[in-house]
């Protein structure tokens, strides 16, 4: 039962300050939770160059070492920054193995529709996208909280949100949208890669919702495509009025309204998208995901890491079909499901619904984690 409050980010934490036993437990949680029995299997680890500042070398090395101990044959491939086209060298490597683990952003680019073909001789191929950016994260509560328990929690939350009659989203800045998930259960998209740690439920389609979303801090890339600038800073609040899948109005300071419109139009033009479409939304569910760097130090890295914390809800915009290309981040949401707040001011309350209470009873480590969630998300505040 894990209730680690260890910080989950920070380059300095990989320099001799990580507990090796906890690091091995994190690696085991990943392997057993995502891959299962690996004896005799060939596993590819795709590792991003640590010089790029997103991943370290220690986390993938620890997983590779444990895989070998567990009887797997391990191949490794180092890659660079994401590009907008699939890399032939990656596909060639995938074609020679049974499963793959990505400690690299390229694994996240195709999470809803992979750039790569995943096949094995047995017909079953597991591709795992790992969001523990370094050894400190892998050995923290974020990496140690039982993966299978988090998957069970995610499945229960899917049933609650996607089967709801009415959902309302508010936030302290004034976001207020309401609607029905409609056909999200059957028509909505789900990822085609395994995610570790499990951090978000299936997206809820936006087409049944109307109201206003308060945009603040940053508009960020969804991590699917590469473009510059990758984010737009919003020092003041901009209000987007939405009607289903359309952003129908933007109000606020004139210069920021112009900037928001221009950013959406620029990204849309680059990839042949409708600039003001909205596809879906979902909020974080991992109680032990923490981020101890400033969001402003690298807003793109911040948004693509912190999304699994329950204090963060994000919309997939600029394109129909997730993940869109621009994320709207809503901080400390209250998400009321048929009159009951499952998220309240950024805290997830799984004890309030029967489906999630079943998971808490079966996985008491989750109840411990939700009793003391990590509130640090890089914005200079916490609970």
N, C-alpha and C positions, 0 to 999 in steps of 0.2 A: 504494500500500500504506500503510494508515493505522495508526499506532501511537500516536496522540495520547493523552496522559494528561491533557488539559485537563479541568478540572472541568465537570460536566454540569449544574450547577444553581447558582443564586444571582443574585438581582436585580441586584447590583452589577456583575455581569459583562456586563450588557447596556448599560452606560453608557460606551461608547467603548472597551471592552477587547476587542471581538470583531474577529477578522481578517476583513475583507470578502471576501477571496478564498476563505477556507475556508467562510464563510457561503454564498457562491454555489455552492460545490461541494456543500454539504449540500443546498441547494435543488435542485440538478441531480440528486443521488442520489435524492431523493424523487420528482421529476417523472419521470425516466427509469425508475426502478425500479417505480413504481406506475402511471403513466399511459401511458408510452411516447410515441408521436408525438402532439403536441398541436397541430400546425399547423391553424389554422382551427376548432379546437374552442372551445366556450364553457365555461369552467371557473368554478365558484363556489367562493370561499373563505369559509368560515364562521369568523369569528374571535370568540373570547370577549373580553369587555371586560377589558382589562388591569387595571382597578381592582380586580377580584376576586382578583388575586394568583396566578392559576394560569398564565396565558399573558401574554407580552409582545406588543407591537405589531410589533417588528422581524422576528420569524421569519415570520409570514404576509406581511408587506410584501415581504420578500426573495423569497419564492416567487412572489408576484404579479408582481413586477418581472421575474423571469426567465421566467415564463410568457409575458409580453407579448413579451419579446425572442425567444422561441422560436416566435412566431406565433399564440399563443392569444388569445382574447377573454376578459378576466377580469372577473368580477363579484364584489363583496364584500358581505358581510352581517355586521354585528356583532350578537352575541347576549349575553344575560345568563347568569345561573347556571342550571343544569339545573332542569327542572320534571318532574313525573310524567306530563304529557301532552305530546303532540307540539305544536309551535308552528306554527300555520297559515302564518305569514310564511316559515318555513323551507321548508315543503313547496311553497309558491308559487314560491320562488326556485329550488328543485331542479327544478321542472317546466319551467324555461326554459333549462336548460343540459345539457351532455353528461356532465360529471363534476363531483365536488365534493370539496374537501379541508376537513376539519374541524380547525381549531386551537381546538377547543372541546369541553368535556366532553359536550355533547349528542350528539356523534358516537359516543361510547363507550357511551352508555346502551343503544342498540339493537344492540350488536355481534353478538349471537347471533340476535336477531329485531328487525329495525329498526322504529322508530316511524314511519319515513317510507317512502314508495314511491319506489324508484329506477328510473326508466325514461328512455329517450332515444329519439329518432326512429330511431336505428340499432338499438335493442334492447339495446345494451351500455351499461351505466352503471357507472362505477367511483366508489365512495365511499371516501375514504381518511381514516382516523382517525390523526391525528398526535400522537405522545407526546413530541415535542421541545417542551418548554414555552416555550422562549425561544431567542434567537439563540445564546446560549452553548452550549446543548445541540445545536442544529442544526449548529453549526460544530465540535463536538467529535468525538472518535472514535465516539461513539454515533450521531451523525447522518451521519458520513462513511463508516463501514464499509459496503462495497458491499451495497445492499439485496437484489439478486438472489442474491448469495452467501448471505445470511442466510435467504432463502426456501428455497434449496436445502438448507441445513443443517436448517432446520425440517422439511422434507419427509423428510429422512433420519432424523431423530430420531423422527418419527411412525412410520416403519416399524419402528424398533427397539422403541419403547415399546409401541405398539399391537399388535405382532405377537409380543410376549414370552409365554413360558409362566408366568414367575414374576417378580414385582417386590417388592422389600423397600425400605421407606423408614425411615431412622433419622435422628436428629439429636443434637447434644451434650446436649440437655436430657432425652432419653429417649424421644422419639417412636419407635415401633416398630410399623409395620403391614406386612402382607404379603398378597399375593394375586395374582390374575390379571386382566389387562385385559379378559378375556372378549370381549364384542362391542363394545368401544369403537371399533374401526375402522369398523364398519358402523352401529352404533346411536348412537355419541356425536355430539354437536353440534359444529359448526365455525362460526366467525364469518361474517357476511354482508358485512362491510366489510373493505377492505384495511387492514392495520396498518403504520404506519411510525414508527420502525424495527420490524422484525420481532423480537419478543422472547419469545414463548412457543410451544410446540408445541400440537397438538390436545389437549384435556383427556382424561384417563384416567378412565373411569367408576369410581365408588367401590364399586359393588355387589359386586365380587369381592374386597373387602379387609376384613380384620379386624385389630384391635389397638388401640393407644393413641396418641393425638396429644397432645403437650404444648403447651398454649395459654399464650402469654406475651405480654408487652408490650401488644398491642392486638388487639381484635376490630374489624374495620373494615368499612365499606360496600364493596360490590362495584362501586359506581358506576352501577348499573342504575336504582335508585330513589332518591328523595330522602327522607330521614327524619332525625329528631332524637331522641336524640343520634346522630350519625353513627358514633361509635366507642365502645368500652368499654375503659378502661385496666385492664390486669392487672398490678399490681405484683409479684405472686407467681404461681407456676406453677399452672395448673389442668389436670387430666388428663381428657380426653374419651375414653371407650372407644367404639369404633365397630364395628358389625357390618353390613357392606355399606352400605346407604343410610341406616342409622339410627344416631344417637348414643344408645347404650343406657345410659350411665352418665356422671356427672360427679363427680369427686372433687377435693378440695383444701381450702383455707381456706373455712370455712362461708360467710363473707360474699361471697367471690368466686364460689363455686358458685351462691349465690342470685342474684348479679348476672348471671352468664352465662346462667342459665336465664331470668331475667326479660328480659334483652336479646333473646334469641331469641324469646321469646313475644311481646314487644311488637312487634317488627318483623313477625313472622308474622301477628299479628292485624291489622296495618295493611293488609296486602296479600293476606290470605286464603291463607296458606301453612301448610305443616306446619313447625312451629318447629324440629324436630330432624332433619329430612331432610338428607342429604349427597348431593350430585350427583356431583362429580368433583374432580380435582386436576390441576395441572401446575406445572412449575418454569421459572424463567427460563433463557434461552439466550444472551443478548447479553453478550459479555465486556467491552464498553466502556461499559456503562450505569453511571454513577456518580451518587451523590446526596450533596451536600455540605452540606445543612441537617440539623438535628436532627429526627429522626422525631417527637419529642414536640411540636415547634413546630406541626405540623399533621398528625396521624396519618392523616387521610383522604387528603390530598395525597401524603403519603409512600407509603402502600400502593398508590395508584393510579398511581404513577410508578415505584417501585422494583421492581415485580413482574417485570420482564424481566431483572433481574440474576440470574445463576445461584446466588447465595447465598440466594435466596428461592423457596420453594415455597408455593403457597397452595391451600387447599381452597375449593370453592364450596359453601356450606351455607345452610340456611334456605330450602328449596324444592328440588323436583326439576326439573331443567332449569337449565343454566348461564345466567348466572353465580351463581344464588342471590342472596341479598341480604346475606349476612354472610361475610366472608373470614376464614379462619384462616391466619395467616402462620407458616410454619415456617422458621427461619433455619439456614443452613449444613447443608442436608440431604445425606445420602448415599443415592443411589438406585441400587440394585443390580439390574441387568437380567440374569436368567438367570445369576447368579453373578459378573457383571462390573459394577463401579461406574462408571456413566456420569457421574453426579455424585458427587463425594467431598468431604465437608466443605465444601460450597458451591462447589467448582470443577468446571466441566464439562470432561470429558475426551473430546472427539470422536475423538482418536487411538486410542481403545481399541476401536472398532468399525469393521468394514470399510465399512459404508454411509457413515459420516461421514468416514472417511479419504479416500474418493473425492472428497468435497466439498473437504476441505482441500488435496488435490493440485491440484484444478482452480481453487481460489481461495486462493492462498497468503497473501493478506492476512488470511484467517481464522486461519491457523496463527500468524501474527505476533501477532494480537490475543489468542489464547488462551494464548500464551506469557507474556503480561504483562497479565492481566485487571485490571480496576478492582474493588477490594474494598470501597470506601467506600460504605456504604448508609444513612448517617444514624443509626447506632447507636453512634457513638463508637469504633468499632473497624474494622479492615480486616484483610486477610491478613497 
